[in-house]
């Protein structure tokens, strides 16, 4: 049994909050470069060039990638052979977020109550999802989620008879309804199966997948490719100015489900699809 002080988790989360808001993943940057080379509409090419310039400025460490520095979504894969010491895990996670957003001068966007709307002033509490896995390590993923894109996300309980076509039509329609609101080019996470809540979690975790890495199941890899093509045919384009680049990537995650259901969730992310991870 390995012991790990939760203060180490707090320290690492504080660091990852800042890094995630300044350094976009190489996979997303490569997608943007590739789409900029393919794009033929001059306005769209100019917008993609501005996006690349913004990414470079953020990497200088002064300004974040986006003024909406997001709700801190923290995913923890905790080895069952780890004994956490030194306090409560939830408190440590929120301490890390509090410090990271304070020391990094990142915008604090969280309200304590959804209707009374009083800002907590430190971007806590974080969204925390824990999973027990094999081993004696703790994997931490911090994914700040902006709500211009989060607000465009949807979930639907389809009948099983809707099948593959029903799922694909729902995903494409979600992107069509979103239009320019989520700051395209977008990244799409799709969750299929499970229960109402499980599908939404699958969709959010799908956004953590490497953007240029197809699904390990050839059936779903083909579906990802088809969906990306159909979404880009919508013509919404970068920031809604038209063009061939409405989406950068589509990632699908699935889970077993009930014979009577076909839950589908679409979690929309803007081109600033941010996440950083570390293993302790």
N, C-alpha and C positions, 0 to 999 in steps of 0.2 A: 504494500500500500504506500503510495507516494503522497506526501503532504504538500499542499500549495496554499500559501497565504493569499487571501482574496485581495490584499493590497496590490499584489503583482498584477492582478486582473484589472484593478482600477487604474493603475499606472499605464498599462498597455492600451486600455480603451481611450484614455485621455489623448494619447499619442495618435491612435488610429482615427479619432474624430477629426483632428486637424489634417492629417494626411489625406483622408478620404475627400475632404472638402477642397483640397488644393491639387491633388494629383489624380488625373483620370487614368483608368487602366489602359495598358498598351493595346488590349484587344479592341476597346472602343475607339481609341485613337486611330488604329489601323483601319477600322471600318469607315471612319469618317474620311480618311485619306483616300481609300479605295473608291468611295462613293463620289468624292470630289473629282476624281479622275474620270469617272464614268458619266458624270452629269453633263448634259448638253445645254440646259437652259441657263443663260448668263446670270440671271438674277439668283438662281439657286446656287450656282458656283460661287458667286460673291458672298452669299450667306454662309456657305460652308467654309469659305476662306476666313470669314470673320469669326466663326466658331473655333477654327484652328488657332487663330490669333488669341482668342480669349483663353484657350487652354494653355497656351505658352505663357501668357501673362500670369495666370493663376499659379503656374509652376514656379514663378519667382518668389512666391511665399507671402505676398502682401495682401492680395485680394483673392477671395475664394472663387471657385468656378462659377457659382451662381449666388445671387443675393439671398435666395431661399436655401439656407444651409440645412433645411430638412428636419424631420423627426428622426432621432437616432434609433435606428432599428439594429438591435444587437442580437446576433445568433451565436449561441454557445453550444459546442459539442464537447461534452464533459465525459472523459474516460471513467468507467465505473471503478477503476482502481486508483482514483484520485480522492484524497480526503481534503476538502477545503477547510481552512482554518482562518482565524482572525476576524470573524464577523459574518454577517449575512451576505450572500452572493448578490442579492438584489440591491442592497445598499452600496456594495462596491461598484456595481455597474453604473448606478446613478451618480456616484461620486466621480467616476471616470468621465462620464458625459458632462457633468457640471464643470469639472476642471478643464476639460478639453474645449468646451464651447466658451468658457470664460477666458482662459489663457490664449486661445486662438482668435479671440475677438469675432466669433461667429454669431450670427443672428439667433436670438432666442425666440422660438416660434410656438412654444407649447402653452396651451391654456389648461388650467387646473380642472375646469368643468366644461363640458361641451356646450352648455347653454348660457352659463353666466360669464364665460369668456374672460376670466382674469388670468393674465400671463404669469407663469411661474418664475419668470425672469432668469432661469438658468438652463432652459431647454430640457428639464427633466419633468416627469419621469420618461425614461426611454421605453421603447417597445422591446420587450425581452422574450426571446424564444430559446428554451433549453432542450437539449436532446442528450440522452445517455448513450454513449457508444463504448466500444471496446477500447482497452488500453489505459494508460496513465497520463495522458496529455489533455490539455484544454485548448480547443481551437476557437478563436474569437473572430467573428466577422462583424464589422461595423458598416452599415449601409444607410447613410443619411438619405431620407426619402422626402423630396419636395412634394408639395400638395397641388401644384398646378397640374401635374401628371396623375397624382394619386386620385384626384377628384374625377378624373376621366375613366377610372377603372370600373369594371362591372362584373357581376356574377349572375348566373342564371341556372335554374334547375330544369334542365331539358328532359323531356321524356326519352327513354332509351331508343324509341323509334326514330328520333332525330338523327341518330347515327353520326358518322364522320362529317357528312355534309352540313348537318345542323351545327356542329361544333365550329367548323371553319367559317360558316356564314356569320355566326355570332361574333367570332373574333374580328373578322373584317368589318362588320357593322359597327363594332365598338370603336374601331379606329376611324371609321367614317364619321361617326357621331362626335368623336373627340375633335376632329378638324385640327385647327392650329393651336387649340388651347394648351396641349401638353408640351409645347415648344419642340416640334419635330425638327430633325429626324428622331423618331422614338425607338425605344427598345421595348419589346413586348414579352411579358412572362405569362404563360398559359398554364393553368392547373386544371386537370381533368380527372374526375373520379373522387373517391373518398366521400365526405359529407359536405354540407354547406360550408362549414368553417375550414375543413381540411383542403378543399379546392382553393380557397383564398390563400392559404399558407403555401400551397404548392406553387401558385402563380407568383407569389412574392419571392420564394426561394429560387424560382426559375430565373429571376433577374440576376442572380449571383453566378449563373453559368457563364463560362467564357463565350464571348459573343460570336466567335468564329468556329466554335466547336459544335458539330452537329450532334444530335441525340444519338446515344449508343444503340438505340433500337432503330434499324433502318426504316421501319414503318413510320415512326414519328419523325425521323430525320427528313423523310420525304414530305411529310406534312408541314414541318417547319419551313422548308424551302418553298413549298407552294404558297403558304400563307405570306411569307415575305414578298414574294412576287406579286400576289394579289393586292397586298397593302400598298406597295409602291406604285401599282397601277392606278391607285385612287387619284394621284396627281396633286395631293395636298402640298407636298414638297417642304423643304426646309423653312421653318417658321411660317408655313402656310402661304408662301409666295409662288407655289407651283413647282413642277419639276418631277424628276424620277425618284427622288430620295425622300420618301415619307418615313421609312423605317430603316434601321440599321441591322436589326437582328430580331428573330423570334425564337424563344426557347420554351419547350414544353416539358412539364413534369406530370406524371400520372400516379394514381393509387387505385387499389381495388375499391369497388363500390358495390352498392346494393342492386339486386336484379331489377328493382323498380325505378332506379334513378340514373341520371347522367349529369352530375354537377359540373359546371364549367365556369372558371373564373379567369378574367383577363386583368392583369396588373400592368398598367401603362407606366412607362418611365420615359423621361425626356432624354435627350442626347447626353446629358450629364448623368450617366448611369454609374453612380459612385459606390464603391465598396472597397474596403481594405481588410486584410485578415492577418492573423498571427497565431502561432502555436506556442503555448507555454508548457 
